[in-house]
Amino acid sequence: MPETSCGQFQPPFKSPTISVIIPVYQEEAIIASLLCNLGELGADEVIVVDGGSTDRTVEIASRYARVLIGPRGRAIQMNAGAAAAKGDVLLFLHADVQLGRAPPGACGPRKHRREFRYPFRERGESGTGIHHHQPLAPEMRHFLW
């Protein structure tokens, strides 16, 4: 493996590229803020998939991102964006999201993380539509920073 100047080993592969896909409809008031945010963070590819907006969403988004126009429907728009994306990783966002950089040390040891598990209910209880009588499998857990 190649070594870096500080003696740490570098993997012999390139970092994955990230394609950000944003399904939108009538988002002229907020889309520029997200797209500027993604530009500041250095997104590899940004694709906005418009579902037939009649406002200025397409005009505004086309200043910052590749814009696709198709039928309205979140899943249809997400699939269209995924089919057009070139990145190794696909990140789907809502138009009202703002991403930030992780604070220093956020990716540190596990003791700094809070563990969250999806709630589970006893068989037959109503509410979430999730019916388990045992805790969910480890792969169903998420970690919040």
N, C-alpha and C positions, 0 to 999 in steps of 0.2 A: 504494500500500500504506500502511496506517496505520503511524505511527511510535510507538515507545514513548517514555517520558520520558527514556531515556538515549540516544536517537537511533538505536536499532537498529530495523530494519524487522520488523514482525510479519506473519506470513502472514494472509490474509483468511479463514482457515477455523479451525474449532474443533479442539482437540486430540482425537484419537480416544479413544473410551471402550474400556475393557478389561473383558471378561467372563472371569472365572477359572472353569474347570470342573474339578471334582475327582470322578472316579469312585471310589467306595469300596465296601468290603465288610468288615464286622467290624473297624472302625477306631476303636472307642471310646477306646482308650488314647492315641491320637495326634492325632485330628482337631481337638480344641480348640486345640492348639498352633498348627497351621497357620492355622486360621481367625482366631485372635487376631492372628497375624502379618500376615495379609492386611488385617485391620481397621486395624492400626497403619500400614500402608503406604498406606491410602486406596484400596483396590480399588473400582472403580466398581460391579461386580456380581460376586457369588460364588454359584455354583450347585454344590451337592453332589448327585451322582446316586448313590443307594444301590442296590446290587444284591441287596436282600433280606436285609440284616443281621438277625441275631437278638439282637445285643447292644444297647447303648445308643447306637450311632452316630447314628441318625436323631434321637433326642432331643437329643443334644449338638449336632449340626450345626445343628438348627433354631433354636438360640439365636443363631446368628451368620450364617446363610446361608439362601438359598432351597433347599429340599430337594425333589428329585424321586425317586420310587421306581419302579423298573422291574426288568426281568429282569437277572440277573447276566451279565456279559460286558463286558470293558473297552471294546471297540469299540461295543457297543450302548449302553452308558452314556455314552460320549463323544458319540455321535451324538445321543442324547436331550438332553444338555446343550447341544450346539451348536444344536439346533433351538429350544430355549427361550431362548437367549441373545439379549440386545438390543445387546450391544457391537459396536463396529467391528472389534475385534481379539479373537480367542479365545486364551486361554492355558490349556493343559491341564496340570494338576499331579498328582503322586502325593500321597497323604495324608501321607507322611513327609518332605515338603520344607519347608525354611525359606528364605524369601527375605530378602535384606538389601539395603540401599541401596548403590549403587556408591560406592567411596571417591572423594574429590575428585580430579579429573583423570583418572579412569578412561576417560573418553570423549575423551581428548586425541589428539594426533597419532599417526599410524600407528606411529611408531618405538617406542611404548610397548606395542604389542600383540605377542603371540606368535602366529604363524600355525600352524594345524594343518590337515593334509590327511588325509582318510581314507586308510588304507593301501591300496595296490593290489598285486596279485600278477600274475605272468606267467600268461598263458593256460594253463589246465590244472592250476595249483597248487590244492590244496584248502585249506580253512581258513575263510575269511570268507564265501564265497559270492559275493564280488565278484571278477570276473574281467576284468581290463583289462590290456593290455600298454602302455598309455600313461598318463601322469598324468591324474587326473580333471580335468574342465573347471573353470574358475574358479568357476562358480556352485555347485560341490560343496564349496568350501572354507568353513571356519568360522574365526572369530577368537575366541580366548579372551582374556579380560581379566585 
